[in-house]
């Protein structure tokens, strides 16, 4: 009960002041900050960059892996307006995820976990005359308990995506980005591949539908929000509806340390090199949509999941695993609006669909592929402002080579296969600064075990922006 009261205290004591719009503009793959009245502080106004992030109709208020819009305090004493004139945009948010398992697990429990994040974006043209330059700094703090662990749900993907990577304070963004001419852009600093590659929103609460999929499968070296890695990314836009990009990120196990740090300069084990090509169907050409194809290679050594140093089954010999010199994978992301209207690069209403699929290498990945698909529908109940219905289904697969090793172990009671997850949420905005998304999740074969009881979770994802 104390955990419940503490987790919801920020929402209970809040009162409406100056409401702000939470509609997402044409978004940036790396920075998704709504345009203020003073204009877009992220880049020169002469043309928009080709960089969609999420065209779904859900507001970004509760998207825990993207910068939130202004909210509760609005433009109190014209502070935001005055900062905006100087090229500074500040944001802050508390996001909460509450869940109770009504079936599955060892016992029925209620758990709440949350994230507070605060950031500042600097338009360097306004700040210091550097045309096309921007600097972003963001801190995140995570707290609370995790239902998947405490109730022993045994799921491969968490039912509260905001939990994890240490309940601690982290420097999540600390990067500089520079536009070079009309078509090139470079970004460097503390960032992560999920900011720019395989981007997907976190409108759902189940991790199967949240963030860049590669980070959900091979998170030991592809690290999504809130973990940051040293990295540099180059983007080229040959046309207004097409882009290609690649990057180099440090692979360093020390990035997962729970003590606060700016960045480590020792301990790297290799680099991660993703590449992506994307085509954007702008609303001027019809309904909004984005199609992305990408892949990655990591040079860090990793253990084979099945073979030992003599290339015999680990489960039989018990020897040290065979070391592989690289890891890799491919992915595809599709989002397309089917009905309704668009506004500022987002589906204003109607039906939108998505499909995400990722395949990681089978030599070193315990979970080697994930497929998720679903839909968003905005305007189901016209009398409810900002209402969005979201439905998603996903499969997360345990590598067949891992399962082969498990079959060779006579002491193992069961062999893993695939976990199937489904979620339905309905998002509402009681106030522009407050978003609430009650949801229902259903997990079939949790952990990939066909013998495991199915899990049903009732949840509430909510966020308050300042």
Legacy VTK file of the C-alpha trace (Angstrom):
# vtk DataFile Version 3.0
C-alpha trace
ASCII
DATASET POLYDATA
POINTS 466 float
0.000 0.000 0.000
2.854 2.402 0.796
4.371 1.683 -2.605
1.051 2.474 -4.269
0.656 5.784 -2.424
4.250 6.831 -3.126
4.053 5.956 -6.805
0.864 7.947 -7.380
1.565 10.901 -5.090
2.793 13.166 -7.942
-0.441 12.552 -9.861
-2.750 12.999 -6.873
-1.397 16.348 -5.761
-1.280 17.856 -9.243
-3.733 20.567 -10.274
-4.318 21.957 -13.789
-2.620 25.213 -14.662
-1.722 26.308 -18.219
-2.457 23.378 -20.517
-0.121 22.701 -23.436
-0.713 20.743 -26.631
0.836 17.276 -26.663
0.499 16.592 -30.388
3.800 15.302 -31.746
5.129 17.326 -34.715
7.158 15.887 -37.548
9.450 13.986 -35.212
13.173 13.541 -35.085
14.682 10.098 -34.796
16.926 11.397 -32.079
15.047 14.311 -30.573
11.268 14.480 -30.414
10.440 17.850 -28.899
7.202 19.617 -29.825
7.614 22.902 -31.649
7.140 25.839 -29.327
5.571 29.156 -30.277
9.067 30.500 -30.866
9.709 27.909 -33.574
11.671 24.707 -34.026
14.835 25.026 -31.955
16.317 21.831 -33.326
17.419 22.905 -36.803
17.316 25.796 -39.289
13.757 26.570 -40.427
14.477 26.391 -44.157
13.551 22.693 -44.517
12.526 19.729 -42.392
14.896 16.804 -42.015
13.784 13.386 -43.196
13.507 11.662 -39.846
10.262 10.116 -38.712
10.139 8.454 -35.361
6.545 7.558 -34.676
3.548 8.561 -36.771
1.024 6.794 -34.507
-1.768 9.006 -33.116
-0.964 8.444 -29.429
0.477 11.492 -27.685
4.074 11.274 -26.492
3.233 12.248 -22.912
3.627 8.682 -21.595
6.207 7.479 -24.136
8.976 6.727 -21.648
11.780 6.658 -24.229
11.166 10.011 -25.854
11.394 13.611 -24.701
8.004 14.756 -23.331
6.081 17.943 -24.203
5.523 20.839 -21.777
2.701 20.252 -19.331
1.512 21.143 -15.838
3.331 24.438 -15.240
2.923 25.453 -18.884
4.552 28.812 -19.651
4.539 29.952 -16.035
5.728 33.588 -15.813
6.705 33.283 -19.522
9.721 31.226 -18.473
9.488 28.821 -21.411
8.868 31.648 -23.878
11.886 33.592 -22.668
14.084 30.510 -22.700
12.776 29.642 -26.167
13.822 33.027 -27.494
17.308 32.191 -26.281
17.205 28.755 -27.906
16.605 26.643 -24.798
13.804 24.075 -24.414
13.364 22.387 -21.020
11.213 19.318 -20.266
10.340 17.171 -17.256
8.024 14.215 -16.627
7.108 11.479 -14.205
5.819 8.267 -15.825
4.228 5.519 -13.749
3.369 1.920 -14.620
1.152 -0.075 -12.258
0.261 -3.731 -12.736
-1.442 -6.662 -11.016
-1.401 -10.264 -12.250
-4.835 -11.883 -12.106
-3.575 -15.189 -13.544
-0.125 -16.738 -13.725
2.892 -16.356 -11.491
3.428 -17.839 -8.039
1.179 -15.328 -6.314
-1.008 -12.351 -7.125
0.728 -9.034 -6.466
0.393 -5.331 -7.227
3.540 -3.461 -8.252
4.220 0.113 -9.338
7.383 1.376 -10.959
8.224 4.708 -12.547
10.686 7.006 -14.213
11.407 10.698 -13.747
13.273 12.415 -16.568
14.355 15.999 -17.095
16.186 17.462 -20.053
17.295 20.570 -21.897
17.712 21.089 -25.647
19.899 23.972 -26.844
19.499 25.506 -30.302
23.130 26.492 -30.801
22.284 28.958 -33.569
20.346 31.044 -31.052
22.665 30.333 -28.141
26.010 30.969 -29.855
25.428 31.579 -33.561
26.301 28.028 -34.684
23.860 27.438 -37.533
22.284 23.978 -37.634
23.758 22.919 -34.268
21.951 21.434 -31.264
22.943 20.037 -27.873
20.772 17.747 -25.722
21.230 16.700 -22.086
18.792 14.414 -20.241
18.845 12.783 -16.804
16.602 9.853 -15.877
15.813 8.332 -12.503
13.986 5.010 -12.170
12.329 3.671 -9.024
9.808 1.052 -7.874
9.293 -2.717 -8.030
8.832 -5.089 -10.941
5.830 -7.417 -11.161
7.550 -9.842 -13.566
10.217 -10.645 -10.957
8.309 -10.257 -7.683
5.367 -12.418 -8.778
7.709 -14.774 -10.644
5.781 -14.467 -13.901
8.723 -15.974 -15.777
8.223 -13.822 -18.879
10.886 -13.150 -21.504
9.627 -9.577 -21.942
8.712 -7.413 -18.954
5.102 -6.455 -18.364
6.308 -3.028 -17.117
8.746 -1.763 -19.724
9.866 1.238 -17.675
11.526 -1.006 -15.086
15.117 -2.139 -15.464
18.730 -1.214 -16.127
19.095 -0.415 -12.434
16.693 1.688 -10.390
19.121 4.559 -10.353
20.056 7.986 -11.718
21.554 7.966 -15.215
22.869 10.432 -17.766
20.758 9.240 -20.700
21.536 11.919 -23.294
24.559 14.175 -23.601
25.140 14.771 -27.287
25.880 17.377 -29.939
24.248 17.303 -33.372
25.227 19.385 -36.398
23.418 19.909 -39.676
25.898 20.204 -42.585
24.330 21.835 -45.613
20.937 20.615 -46.767
21.489 16.863 -46.744
24.052 15.758 -44.143
23.875 15.542 -40.358
26.317 14.288 -37.749
25.644 13.484 -34.090
28.120 12.506 -31.367
28.346 12.087 -27.602
26.497 9.989 -25.033
23.536 8.489 -26.855
22.242 5.016 -27.715
21.345 3.176 -30.940
17.660 3.014 -30.001
17.434 6.813 -30.389
18.205 6.660 -34.106
17.865 3.074 -35.367
14.905 0.650 -35.417
12.920 3.367 -33.646
9.528 2.495 -32.236
7.418 4.175 -29.589
6.657 3.052 -26.038
2.912 3.624 -26.096
2.304 0.059 -24.884
3.352 -1.164 -21.423
4.632 -4.622 -22.408
8.268 -4.520 -23.505
7.453 -6.586 -26.617
5.993 -3.398 -28.155
8.382 -0.826 -26.723
11.485 0.775 -28.168
13.987 -0.548 -30.704
13.478 -4.307 -30.999
17.182 -5.262 -31.190
17.613 -3.885 -27.669
14.861 -6.233 -26.458
16.718 -9.264 -27.858
20.440 -8.470 -27.467
20.377 -5.811 -24.768
23.820 -6.696 -23.452
25.405 -4.722 -26.311
22.535 -2.876 -28.088
21.311 -0.653 -25.272
18.108 1.360 -25.412
16.939 4.209 -23.172
17.859 4.965 -20.366
21.401 3.581 -20.889
23.777 5.695 -22.961
26.858 4.749 -24.975
29.600 6.802 -26.604
28.685 7.054 -30.261
28.791 8.981 -33.526
26.079 8.871 -36.220
26.051 10.167 -39.809
22.836 10.685 -41.776
22.420 11.530 -45.477
19.146 12.497 -47.150
19.361 12.104 -50.953
15.696 13.110 -51.289
13.094 14.733 -49.091
11.407 11.348 -48.549
14.497 9.137 -48.228
17.424 8.815 -45.825
20.364 6.515 -45.169
22.343 6.496 -41.942
25.028 4.605 -40.083
26.810 4.932 -36.748
29.501 3.563 -34.479
28.750 2.961 -30.773
31.048 1.784 -28.019
30.266 -1.657 -26.579
31.227 -1.461 -22.909
29.744 -3.623 -20.095
30.511 -0.775 -17.686
27.687 1.248 -19.264
25.336 -0.915 -17.202
26.945 0.142 -13.894
24.356 1.520 -11.491
26.607 4.211 -10.007
26.084 7.623 -11.619
28.710 8.483 -14.226
29.148 10.799 -17.210
30.926 8.196 -19.308
33.624 5.539 -19.115
36.833 5.727 -21.118
38.045 2.221 -20.271
36.514 -1.215 -20.462
35.273 -1.219 -24.067
35.127 -4.673 -25.662
34.288 -3.617 -29.231
31.994 -1.441 -31.314
28.429 -1.715 -32.579
27.858 -0.559 -36.177
24.204 -0.255 -37.275
22.995 0.947 -40.682
19.507 1.878 -41.842
17.666 3.094 -44.925
14.234 4.648 -44.573
11.470 5.901 -46.864
8.915 8.355 -45.566
5.459 8.722 -47.066
4.755 12.349 -46.171
1.151 13.492 -45.701
1.507 15.665 -48.808
1.707 12.392 -50.761
-1.191 10.771 -48.915
-1.521 9.313 -45.440
1.610 9.297 -43.302
3.814 6.218 -43.215
7.407 5.087 -42.729
9.323 2.031 -43.925
12.740 1.204 -42.466
15.195 -1.593 -43.189
18.389 -1.999 -41.199
21.029 -4.246 -39.743
23.990 -4.231 -37.401
27.358 -5.825 -36.649
29.152 -5.910 -33.292
32.884 -6.600 -33.060
32.777 -7.592 -29.373
33.551 -11.234 -28.596
30.647 -13.329 -27.334
30.066 -16.872 -26.142
28.422 -19.435 -28.407
25.100 -20.570 -26.933
25.574 -24.258 -27.856
29.231 -25.190 -28.540
32.234 -25.413 -26.215
35.847 -24.578 -27.071
36.189 -27.988 -28.752
32.978 -27.413 -30.756
31.085 -30.022 -28.771
27.764 -29.400 -26.948
28.205 -27.327 -23.799
25.381 -29.184 -22.060
27.364 -32.426 -22.277
30.951 -31.332 -21.643
30.487 -28.428 -19.237
33.611 -26.782 -20.704
34.085 -23.109 -21.501
31.973 -21.901 -24.456
33.367 -21.260 -27.898
34.149 -17.559 -28.371
32.665 -15.852 -31.424
34.377 -12.736 -32.798
31.257 -10.884 -33.945
27.495 -10.608 -33.577
24.925 -9.312 -36.065
21.284 -9.001 -37.027
18.669 -7.407 -39.310
15.337 -5.665 -38.739
12.374 -4.063 -40.493
9.918 -1.442 -39.175
6.691 -0.442 -40.914
4.113 2.119 -39.823
1.273 3.196 -42.090
-1.866 5.253 -41.614
-4.825 3.658 -43.420
-7.704 6.040 -42.691
-8.213 9.506 -41.283
-6.296 12.762 -41.503
-2.746 13.844 -40.639
-1.411 16.873 -38.832
2.186 17.868 -38.117
3.528 14.491 -39.238
1.173 12.398 -37.077
-2.066 10.569 -37.710
-4.654 13.029 -36.442
-7.388 10.393 -36.385
-8.399 7.102 -37.952
-6.630 3.751 -38.225
-2.848 3.158 -38.337
-0.994 -0.162 -38.355
2.547 -1.276 -37.530
4.797 -4.296 -38.057
8.239 -4.767 -36.467
10.470 -7.795 -37.038
14.043 -8.479 -35.905
16.402 -11.422 -36.403
19.650 -11.688 -34.417
22.462 -14.155 -35.073
21.816 -17.687 -33.834
25.403 -18.313 -32.723
25.367 -15.978 -29.702
21.776 -14.763 -29.075
19.634 -16.508 -26.457
16.481 -14.840 -27.829
17.081 -14.608 -31.555
13.958 -13.110 -33.130
10.907 -11.055 -32.318
7.874 -10.110 -34.399
5.252 -7.576 -33.295
2.230 -6.184 -35.110
-0.737 -4.098 -34.174
-2.903 -1.065 -34.725
-3.810 2.326 -33.310
-7.213 3.932 -33.718
-7.813 7.534 -32.693
-11.308 8.963 -32.375
-13.147 5.829 -31.288
-15.224 7.926 -28.874
-15.391 11.477 -30.268
-16.569 12.884 -26.931
-13.340 11.760 -25.229
-10.493 14.167 -26.075
-7.368 12.521 -27.419
-8.644 8.965 -27.027
-6.568 6.234 -28.711
-7.147 2.491 -28.830
-3.996 0.402 -29.184
-3.862 -3.335 -29.899
-0.647 -5.342 -30.268
0.397 -8.989 -30.601
3.982 -10.272 -30.503
6.127 -13.388 -30.491
9.560 -13.580 -28.860
11.534 -16.686 -29.788
14.222 -18.525 -27.834
17.070 -19.585 -30.107
16.604 -23.168 -31.335
20.279 -23.861 -30.584
19.620 -22.934 -26.948
16.691 -25.350 -26.959
18.916 -28.074 -28.470
21.307 -27.671 -25.561
18.444 -27.838 -23.076
17.266 -31.133 -24.577
20.712 -32.604 -23.939
20.508 -31.730 -20.233
18.766 -34.629 -18.421
18.247 -32.499 -15.298
16.268 -29.807 -17.134
12.489 -30.210 -16.706
11.421 -28.252 -19.808
12.684 -26.781 -23.061
12.054 -23.195 -24.141
10.355 -22.180 -27.379
8.365 -19.012 -28.051
6.524 -16.561 -25.828
3.367 -14.895 -27.183
2.167 -11.550 -25.843
-0.908 -9.427 -26.510
-1.913 -6.044 -25.128
-4.892 -3.749 -25.475
-4.813 -0.195 -24.103
-7.138 2.783 -24.204
-5.464 6.156 -23.794
-7.249 9.233 -22.453
-6.236 12.786 -21.484
-8.069 14.017 -18.374
-5.839 17.098 -18.770
-3.307 18.050 -21.437
-0.485 17.508 -18.970
-1.810 14.119 -17.794
-2.169 10.944 -19.834
-3.669 7.679 -18.565
-3.601 4.359 -20.415
-5.408 1.445 -18.726
-4.385 -1.807 -20.364
-4.826 -5.576 -20.344
-1.955 -7.935 -21.183
-2.068 -11.639 -21.940
1.086 -13.775 -22.153
0.869 -17.292 -23.577
3.744 -19.700 -22.857
5.592 -17.226 -20.570
9.343 -17.685 -20.796
8.790 -19.804 -23.876
7.629 -22.757 -21.741
4.594 -24.536 -23.156
3.880 -26.040 -19.706
3.737 -22.652 -17.926
0.404 -21.153 -16.905
-0.739 -18.224 -19.011
-0.336 -14.782 -17.469
-3.005 -12.068 -17.434
-2.087 -8.589 -16.218
-4.265 -5.542 -15.570
-2.225 -2.376 -15.816
-2.237 1.397 -15.893
0.394 3.477 -17.633
0.233 7.155 -16.734
2.401 10.224 -17.078
2.465 13.765 -15.794
4.511 16.374 -17.662
5.702 19.609 -16.124
LINES 1 467
466 0 1 2 3 4 5 6 7 8 9 10 11 12 13 14 15 16 17 18 19 20 21 22 23 24 25 26 27 28 29 30 31 32 33 34 35 36 37 38 39 40 41 42 43 44 45 46 47 48 49 50 51 52 53 54 55 56 57 58 59 60 61 62 63 64 65 66 67 68 69 70 71 72 73 74 75 76 77 78 79 80 81 82 83 84 85 86 87 88 89 90 91 92 93 94 95 96 97 98 99 100 101 102 103 104 105 106 107 108 109 110 111 112 113 114 115 116 117 118 119 120 121 122 123 124 125 126 127 128 129 130 131 132 133 134 135 136 137 138 139 140 141 142 143 144 145 146 147 148 149 150 151 152 153 154 155 156 157 158 159 160 161 162 163 164 165 166 167 168 169 170 171 172 173 174 175 176 177 178 179 180 181 182 183 184 185 186 187 188 189 190 191 192 193 194 195 196 197 198 199 200 201 202 203 204 205 206 207 208 209 210 211 212 213 214 215 216 217 218 219 220 221 222 223 224 225 226 227 228 229 230 231 232 233 234 235 236 237 238 239 240 241 242 243 244 245 246 247 248 249 250 251 252 253 254 255 256 257 258 259 260 261 262 263 264 265 266 267 268 269 270 271 272 273 274 275 276 277 278 279 280 281 282 283 284 285 286 287 288 289 290 291 292 293 294 295 296 297 298 299 300 301 302 303 304 305 306 307 308 309 310 311 312 313 314 315 316 317 318 319 320 321 322 323 324 325 326 327 328 329 330 331 332 333 334 335 336 337 338 339 340 341 342 343 344 345 346 347 348 349 350 351 352 353 354 355 356 357 358 359 360 361 362 363 364 365 366 367 368 369 370 371 372 373 374 375 376 377 378 379 380 381 382 383 384 385 386 387 388 389 390 391 392 393 394 395 396 397 398 399 400 401 402 403 404 405 406 407 408 409 410 411 412 413 414 415 416 417 418 419 420 421 422 423 424 425 426 427 428 429 430 431 432 433 434 435 436 437 438 439 440 441 442 443 444 445 446 447 448 449 450 451 452 453 454 455 456 457 458 459 460 461 462 463 464 465
